[in-house]
Amino acid sequence: MNEKRVWSDESADEVKNTGDWTDDEGEVRELTDDEIKRMKPFSSLPADLQTKLREIQKGNVVIRPDEEQVSIPVSRSVVEKFKASGEDWQARVDLALREWLDQHKAS
């Protein structure tokens, strides 16, 4: 069975720092044998990280670097209207809150 593999922390840092993920034509290059040898099996990752990565792969999670996950009570009708507006409705909630904050800046 061909197991999915991901970068170990050390390997990822080494490659990240080289900045050479693409070839001269701008295409993503093939990994070297040494890079492949330094990879860890996906199954060796913590279970919660495996779950998160699977959700990202399915498109159920979008990574936003400045984002913080919070729980706040919101009326059901508001949530339903945002959900009815289509995929990525949470991003539109964030945008609506940002717009409100811009319009109501403290003096």
LOGUTI-907616 format. One record per residue: chain; x, y, z of N, C-alpha, C in turn; residue in one letter. Coordinates in Angstrom, 2 decimals, padded with zeros to 5 digits. Layout:
N
> chaine/nu/nv/nw/cau/cav/caw/cu/cv/cw/residu
> A/X/Y/Z/X/Y/Z/X/Y/Z/a
...
END
This chain:
107
> chaine/nu/nv/nw/cau/cav/caw/cu/cv/cw/residu
> A/000.84/-001.18/000.00/000.00/000.00/000.00/000.88/001.24/000.00/m
> A/000.57/002.19/-000.86/001.34/003.42/-000.98/000.78/004.46/-000.02/n
> A/001.49/004.70/001.08/001.00/005.59/002.14/001.28/007.04/001.80/e
> A/000.31/007.93/002.08/000.50/009.36/001.88/001.58/009.83/002.84/k
> A/002.39/010.79/002.40/003.47/011.29/003.24/003.42/012.80/003.30/r
> A/003.93/013.34/004.39/004.01/014.79/004.56/005.40/015.14/005.07/v
> A/005.75/016.41/004.98/007.06/016.86/005.43/007.19/016.77/006.94/w
> A/008.35/016.35/007.40/008.66/016.48/008.82/008.96/017.96/009.06/s
> A/008.90/018.39/010.30/009.15/019.81/010.60/010.52/020.25/010.11/d
> A/011.54/019.41/010.38/012.90/019.76/010.00/013.04/019.86/008.49/e
> A/012.49/018.90/007.77/012.59/018.89/006.32/011.86/020.06/005.72/s
> A/010.68/020.35/006.23/009.89/021.46/005.70/010.65/022.77/005.89/a
> A/011.24/022.97/007.07/011.98/024.20/007.32/013.17/024.33/006.37/d
> A/013.87/023.20/006.14/015.02/023.24/005.26/014.62/023.64/003.85/e
> A/013.56/023.05/003.34/013.13/023.34/001.97/012.52/024.72/001.90/v
> A/011.72/025.10/002.93/011.12/026.44/002.95/012.21/027.50/002.82/k
> A/013.31/027.28/003.50/014.37/028.27/003.52/015.15/028.33/002.21/n
> A/015.08/027.28/001.39/015.81/027.29/000.13/015.09/028.10/-000.92/t
> A/013.75/028.14/-000.85/012.98/028.93/-001.80/013.02/028.40/-003.22/g
> A/013.37/027.14/-003.42/013.48/026.61/-004.77/012.44/025.53/-005.07/d
> A/011.20/025.84/-004.83/010.12/024.89/-005.09/009.76/024.80/-006.56/w
> A/010.19/025.79/-007.35/009.83/025.80/-008.77/011.08/025.73/-009.64/t
> A/010.88/025.28/-010.87/011.98/025.22/-011.83/012.09/026.55/-012.57/d
> A/012.94/026.59/-013.59/013.17/027.84/-014.34/011.93/028.33/-015.07/d
> A/011.00/027.41/-015.39/009.77/027.79/-016.08/008.65/028.17/-015.11/e
> A/008.94/028.11/-013.81/007.92/028.45/-012.82/007.03/027.30/-012.43/g
> A/007.33/026.10/-012.93/006.55/024.91/-012.59/007.09/024.32/-011.29/e
> A/006.21/023.72/-010.50/006.65/023.07/-009.28/007.57/021.92/-009.67/v
> A/008.76/021.90/-009.09/009.77/020.91/-009.45/009.51/019.57/-008.77/r
> A/010.17/018.53/-009.28/010.08/017.21/-008.66/010.92/017.21/-007.39/e
> A/010.49/016.44/-006.41/011.26/016.29/-005.18/012.46/015.41/-005.44/l
> A/013.54/015.68/-004.72/014.73/014.84/-004.85/014.54/013.59/-004.00/t
> A/015.37/012.58/-004.27/015.32/011.34/-003.48/015.59/011.64/-002.01/d
> A/016.52/012.55/-001.75/016.84/012.90/-000.36/015.65/013.56/000.34/d
> A/014.95/014.44/-000.36/013.76/015.08/000.22/012.68/014.05/000.52/e
> A/012.49/013.12/-000.38/011.48/012.07/-000.18/011.86/011.18/001.01/i
> A/013.14/010.86/001.14/013.59/010.01/002.26/013.34/010.67/003.61/k
> A/013.39/012.01/003.66/013.21/012.73/004.92/011.75/012.96/005.29/r
> A/010.84/012.52/004.44/009.41/012.69/004.74/008.95/011.67/005.77/m
> A/007.89/012.04/006.50/007.28/011.14/007.48/005.95/010.65/006.93/k
> A/005.51/009.45/007.34/004.19/008.99/006.91/003.09/009.87/007.51/p
> A/002.06/010.07/006.73/000.91/010.84/007.19/000.38/010.27/008.51/f
> A/000.38/008.94/008.62/-000.17/008.27/009.81/000.65/008.56/011.07/s
> A/001.86/009.10/010.92/002.67/009.41/012.10/002.32/010.76/012.71/s
> A/001.50/011.53/012.01/001.07/012.83/012.55/000.03/012.61/013.65/l
> A/-000.08/013.57/014.58/-001.13/013.46/015.61/-002.51/013.39/014.95/p
> A/-003.40/012.63/015.56/-004.74/012.38/014.99/-005.49/013.69/014.71/a
> A/-005.39/014.68/015.61/-006.12/015.93/015.38/-005.58/016.68/014.17/d
> A/-004.27/016.60/013.93/-003.69/017.24/012.76/-004.10/016.50/011.48/l
> A/-004.14/015.18/011.54/-004.60/014.40/010.38/-006.03/014.81/010.01/q
> A/-006.88/014.96/011.02/-008.27/015.34/010.79/-008.34/016.72/010.13/t
> A/-007.58/017.67/010.67/-007.58/019.03/010.11/-007.09/019.02/008.66/k
> A/-006.03/018.27/008.38/-005.51/018.22/007.02/-006.51/017.59/006.06/l
> A/-007.23/016.58/006.52/-008.26/015.97/005.67/-009.38/016.96/005.37/r
> A/-009.75/017.76/006.37/-010.80/018.77/006.17/-010.33/019.84/005.19/e
> A/-009.07/020.22/005.28/-008.51/021.19/004.33/-008.54/020.61/002.93/i
> A/-008.13/019.34/002.81/-008.11/018.68/001.50/-009.52/018.61/000.89/q
> A/-010.52/018.38/001.72/-011.90/018.31/001.23/-012.45/019.69/000.88/k
> A/-011.74/020.74/001.27/-012.21/022.09/001.00/-013.14/022.61/002.08/g
> A/-013.20/021.92/003.21/-014.07/022.34/004.30/-013.41/023.38/005.21/n
> A/-012.13/023.62/005.02/-011.40/024.56/005.86/-010.57/025.47/004.95/v
> A/-010.60/026.74/005.24/-009.77/027.70/004.52/-008.81/028.29/005.54/v
> A/-007.55/028.35/005.18/-006.54/028.87/006.10/-006.41/030.37/005.90/i
> A/-006.60/031.10/006.95/-006.39/032.54/006.95/-005.45/032.86/008.11/r
> A/-004.27/033.38/007.82/-003.25/033.53/008.85/-003.62/034.42/010.02/p
> A/-004.46/035.43/009.82/-004.77/036.35/010.91/-006.10/036.02/011.57/d
> A/-006.55/034.81/011.40/-007.88/034.42/011.87/-007.81/033.75/013.25/e
> A/-008.82/034.01/014.05/-008.94/033.35/015.35/-010.33/032.74/015.44/e
> A/-010.38/031.47/015.79/-011.66/030.77/015.93/-012.31/031.17/017.25/q
> A/-013.55/031.69/017.19/-014.27/032.09/018.39/-015.70/031.56/018.32/v
> A/-016.32/031.45/019.46/-017.73/031.08/019.51/-018.50/032.24/020.12/s
> A/-019.49/032.74/019.37/-020.33/033.82/019.87/-021.78/033.48/019.55/i
> A/-022.69/033.89/020.41/-024.10/033.64/020.10/-024.57/034.59/018.99/p
> A/-025.16/034.02/017.97/-025.69/034.79/016.84/-027.10/034.28/016.58/v
> A/-028.01/035.19/016.31/-029.39/034.75/016.09/-029.47/033.78/014.91/s
> A/-030.34/032.81/015.05/-030.50/031.77/014.04/-030.82/032.36/012.67/r
> A/-031.67/033.39/012.65/-032.05/033.98/011.36/-030.84/034.60/010.65/s
> A/-029.93/035.20/011.40/-028.73/035.77/010.79/-027.87/034.66/010.20/v
> A/-027.65/033.61/010.96/-026.84/032.48/010.49/-027.47/031.86/009.24/v
> A/-028.78/031.66/009.26/-029.47/031.07/008.12/-029.32/031.91/006.86/e
> A/-029.41/033.24/007.02/-029.28/034.12/005.85/-027.85/034.07/005.29/k
> A/-026.87/034.07/006.16/-025.49/033.97/005.67/-025.25/032.62/005.01/f
> A/-025.72/031.54/005.62/-025.54/030.21/005.03/-026.23/030.11/003.68/k
> A/-027.40/030.73/003.56/-028.15/030.70/002.30/-027.41/031.45/001.19/a
> A/-026.48/032.30/001.56/-025.75/033.08/000.55/-024.66/032.27/-000.14/s
> A/-024.45/031.02/000.29/-023.52/030.14/-000.40/-022.28/029.80/000.42/g
> A/-021.38/029.08/-000.29/-020.14/028.63/000.36/-019.35/029.82/000.89/e
> A/-018.50/029.54/001.86/-017.63/030.54/002.48/-018.42/031.64/003.16/d
> A/-019.58/031.28/003.68/-020.44/032.27/004.34/-019.77/032.85/005.57/w
> A/-018.89/032.07/006.23/-018.20/032.60/007.41/-017.32/033.78/007.05/q
> A/-016.70/033.73/005.87/-015.86/034.84/005.42/-016.71/036.10/005.22/a
> A/-017.97/035.92/004.78/-018.85/037.07/004.61/-019.29/037.64/005.96/r
> A/-019.43/036.79/006.96/-019.71/037.29/008.32/-018.53/038.14/008.78/v
> A/-017.32/037.65/008.56/-016.11/038.39/008.93/-016.07/039.74/008.21/d
> A/-016.38/039.73/006.91/-016.39/040.97/006.14/-017.43/041.95/006.66/l
> A/-018.63/041.44/006.99/-019.68/042.32/007.52/-019.25/042.95/008.85/a
> A/-018.59/042.17/009.69/-018.11/042.70/010.97/-017.02/043.75/010.75/l
> A/-016.13/043.49/009.81/-015.07/044.46/009.50/-015.67/045.77/008.99/r
> A/-016.66/045.66/008.10/-017.30/046.87/007.56/-017.99/047.65/008.68/e
> A/-018.66/046.95/009.59/-019.31/047.61/010.70/-018.27/048.35/011.56/w
> A/-017.15/047.68/011.83/-016.10/048.31/012.64/-015.53/049.55/011.95/l
> A/-015.35/049.46/010.62/-014.85/050.63/009.88/-015.81/051.81/009.97/d
> A/-017.11/051.53/009.93/-018.11/052.60/009.98/-018.35/053.13/011.39/q
> A/-017.94/052.39/012.40/-018.20/052.79/013.78/-016.90/052.91/014.58/h
> A/-015.90/053.55/013.96/-014.63/053.73/014.65/-014.80/054.59/015.88/k
> A/-014.14/054.20/016.96/-014.23/054.98/018.20/-013.52/056.33/018.00/a
> A/-014.12/057.37/018.55/-013.55/058.72/018.39/-012.55/059.00/019.47/s
END
